[in-house]
Amino acid sequence: MGVTPGEAQIRPDRELAINPGQVSGAITGIGGKDPAVELDVVWIEAYQREQAQSLGYTVVDASTVVATHLSNILQEHAHELLGR
């Protein structure tokens, strides 16, 4: 109906480090907020994955981020997309 149900920027050359609230240190990268889970996130380089995981971050690749966000948008708006 002409309304944008969701919007985000993806960085396909990086991985997303999600702070679940119990990390033991900071990691450098491009910070932000994940709209799907409302947690602090950092876009990191692929070589930083192990370091981020050892600090307690949950790390996912860009394609998983897209799939998760798309799934959340579809779930939230299913009643608008499907009808009798």
HUCOR-V304860 format. One record per helix or strand. SS is the DSSP state (helix for helix, strand for strand). FROM is the first residue (numbers start at 1). LEN is the number of residues. Records with the same first field share a line. If there is no record, write none. Layout:
SS=FROM-LEN / FROM-LEN
//
This chain:
strand=15-4 / 30-4 / 40-5 / 58-4
helix=46-9 / 62-15 / 78-4
//
